Amino acid sequence: MEDTERLTLPQTRQQTDAGPVVVWRYQLSSQPSAPDAFFCLSPQEQARAAQLIDLQSRRLFLAAALMKRRVLAHLLGVSPAEVRFGAGPHGKPLIAPAQNPHDLRFNVSHSGTVALLAVARGREVGTDIERLRALQWRGVAAQVYTQAEQRALERLPAAAQQAAFFQLWTAKEAYLKALGCGFSLPPEQVSLGIHGGEVCVVQAAPHDTRRWQGRLLSVQDGYQAALVVQAAAVPLTAELHDWTPDTLPPFAALPGQGQPAADHSAAD
């Protein structure tokens, strides 16, 4: 974890003014970014990228790290190189509290050629994206899904089962990432349901008494994504914006303040 110290943050409270969760999407292009675009990354970030043998995976990791720094820097009012990160008890990246008076929380996920950055104000957030692919999903499901989740998949028409597997996978990983523990918590200890694109936590993680909201995201053909956030007193709104290394975020307002630019569409 780059530039990190272990942090213990107070439990976030349910908020009525938490506002939308803003999700930035990056699509890896065939044209590499200029090398000097990545000078703001920490030595640890660059070292992690260098360990990736696959060139496409390395480029996507670097772009996701750059997106994270540039978007958060824009919201925090500092330069990308000045953003300082800490980590929660189980390693979830956090913005150092001294830089974070608005209590922004974020999460990053990338797969294939697409990266996502989700930012929320005053509440925990997790996101996951997976490239859709042929998979012997039953063997995986037996290891990571509860019996109830497996039965729900089996009740679906055969043609719909693999897509539903990825929907549940991304929802479950987004929830575990929002918790801050990821797969350090055995995923079969939690149970989720998906109804009409909305994600609900049926069986929460041990000792987790918080309420959560979630939804599936349509971000790119050939991919499945999901978003889970600590519940507010209003329905979950997720705004999706495209990002490139050459542009600033589409609006300067913090999540929960102001409105996005009119020419940017919201997520489904």
GISULLIN-V435873 format. One record per residue. N is the residue number from 1. RES is the residue in three letters. D_CENTER is the distance of its C-alpha to the mean C-alpha in Angstrom with 1 decimal. Layout:
n=(N	N)
res=(RES	RES)
d_center=(D_CENTER	D_CENTER)
This chain:
n=(1	2	3	4	5	6	7	8	9	10	11	12	13	14	15	16	17	18	19	20	21	22	23	24	25	26	27	28	29	30	31	32	33	34	35	36	37	38	39	40	41	42	43	44	45	46	47	48	49	50	51	52	53	54	55	56	57	58	59	60	61	62	63	64	65	66	67	68	69	70	71	72	73	74	75	76	77	78	79	80	81	82	83	84	85	86	87	88	89	90	91	92	93	94	95	96	97	98	99	100	101	102	103	104	105	106	107	108	109	110	111	112	113	114	115	116	117	118	119	120	121	122	123	124	125	126	127	128	129	130	131	132	133	134	135	136	137	138	139	140	141	142	143	144	145	146	147	148	149	150	151	152	153	154	155	156	157	158	159	160	161	162	163	164	165	166	167	168	169	170	171	172	173	174	175	176	177	178	179	180	181	182	183	184	185	186	187	188	189	190	191	192	193	194	195	196	197	198	199	200	201	202	203	204	205	206	207	208	209	210	211	212	213	214	215	216	217	218	219	220	221	222	223	224	225	226	227	228	229	230	231	232	233	234	235	236	237	238	239	240	241	242	243	244	245	246	247	248	249	250	251	252	253	254	255	256	257	258	259	260	261	262	263	264	265	266	267	268)
res=(MET	GLU	ASP	THR	GLU	ARG	LEU	THR	LEU	PRO	GLN	THR	ARG	GLN	GLN	THR	ASP	ALA	GLY	PRO	VAL	VAL	VAL	TRP	ARG	TYR	GLN	LEU	SER	SER	GLN	PRO	SER	ALA	PRO	ASP	ALA	PHE	PHE	CYS	LEU	SER	PRO	GLN	GLU	GLN	ALA	ARG	ALA	ALA	GLN	LEU	ILE	ASP	LEU	GLN	SER	ARG	ARG	LEU	PHE	LEU	ALA	ALA	ALA	LEU	MET	LYS	ARG	ARG	VAL	LEU	ALA	HIS	LEU	LEU	GLY	VAL	SER	PRO	ALA	GLU	VAL	ARG	PHE	GLY	ALA	GLY	PRO	HIS	GLY	LYS	PRO	LEU	ILE	ALA	PRO	ALA	GLN	ASN	PRO	HIS	ASP	LEU	ARG	PHE	ASN	VAL	SER	HIS	SER	GLY	THR	VAL	ALA	LEU	LEU	ALA	VAL	ALA	ARG	GLY	ARG	GLU	VAL	GLY	THR	ASP	ILE	GLU	ARG	LEU	ARG	ALA	LEU	GLN	TRP	ARG	GLY	VAL	ALA	ALA	GLN	VAL	TYR	THR	GLN	ALA	GLU	GLN	ARG	ALA	LEU	GLU	ARG	LEU	PRO	ALA	ALA	ALA	GLN	GLN	ALA	ALA	PHE	PHE	GLN	LEU	TRP	THR	ALA	LYS	GLU	ALA	TYR	LEU	LYS	ALA	LEU	GLY	CYS	GLY	PHE	SER	LEU	PRO	PRO	GLU	GLN	VAL	SER	LEU	GLY	ILE	HIS	GLY	GLY	GLU	VAL	CYS	VAL	VAL	GLN	ALA	ALA	PRO	HIS	ASP	THR	ARG	ARG	TRP	GLN	GLY	ARG	LEU	LEU	SER	VAL	GLN	ASP	GLY	TYR	GLN	ALA	ALA	LEU	VAL	VAL	GLN	ALA	ALA	ALA	VAL	PRO	LEU	THR	ALA	GLU	LEU	HIS	ASP	TRP	THR	PRO	ASP	THR	LEU	PRO	PRO	PHE	ALA	ALA	LEU	PRO	GLY	GLN	GLY	GLN	PRO	ALA	ALA	ASP	HIS	SER	ALA	ALA	ASP)
d_center=(16.6	17.9	20.0	19.0	21.0	20.3	19.7	20.4	19.0	20.6	19.1	17.7	20.0	19.6	20.1	21.9	20.9	17.2	16.8	14.2	10.4	10.3	8.0	9.6	10.4	12.6	15.2	17.1	20.7	23.9	25.0	23.7	22.9	25.7	25.7	26.2	22.8	21.4	23.9	21.6	19.6	20.8	23.1	20.7	18.0	20.8	22.3	19.1	19.1	22.8	22.4	20.8	23.8	22.4	22.6	19.9	17.4	18.6	18.4	14.9	13.9	16.1	14.9	11.2	12.8	15.1	12.7	11.0	14.6	16.1	13.9	13.9	17.6	18.5	17.2	18.9	22.0	22.3	22.4	19.4	21.5	22.0	18.5	18.8	16.2	16.9	15.5	15.7	18.2	16.1	14.6	11.3	11.3	12.7	14.8	18.4	19.9	22.9	20.8	18.7	21.3	19.0	16.6	13.4	10.3	7.1	4.0	4.3	5.1	8.6	11.5	15.0	15.3	12.0	9.0	6.1	5.6	5.0	8.2	10.3	13.9	15.5	13.1	10.4	6.9	4.4	2.5	5.1	7.8	11.3	14.5	17.2	20.2	23.3	22.8	25.2	22.7	25.2	25.6	21.9	21.7	24.7	22.9	19.6	20.4	22.8	26.1	25.3	22.2	24.4	27.2	25.0	24.1	27.7	29.0	27.3	29.4	29.2	27.9	24.8	23.9	21.9	19.6	19.3	18.5	15.4	14.4	14.9	13.3	9.8	10.4	11.8	9.2	6.5	9.6	10.6	7.6	8.1	11.7	11.4	13.4	11.5	14.4	16.9	17.4	19.1	17.0	20.4	20.8	18.5	19.1	17.2	18.7	17.8	20.3	20.5	16.8	16.1	14.6	16.8	17.0	20.6	21.0	18.9	18.5	21.8	22.5	19.5	21.2	18.5	17.8	14.6	13.7	11.6	12.0	11.8	11.0	13.6	12.4	14.9	18.0	17.8	14.1	12.3	8.8	7.9	6.5	8.2	9.7	12.9	15.7	17.8	21.2	20.4	18.6	15.0	14.8	11.9	13.0	12.1	13.7	14.7	14.9	17.4	18.6	21.7	20.4	19.3	16.6	18.4	19.3	20.0	19.7	17.3	15.0	17.7	20.5	22.1	21.3	19.6	22.1	23.9	23.3	19.6	18.6	16.3	14.0	15.9)
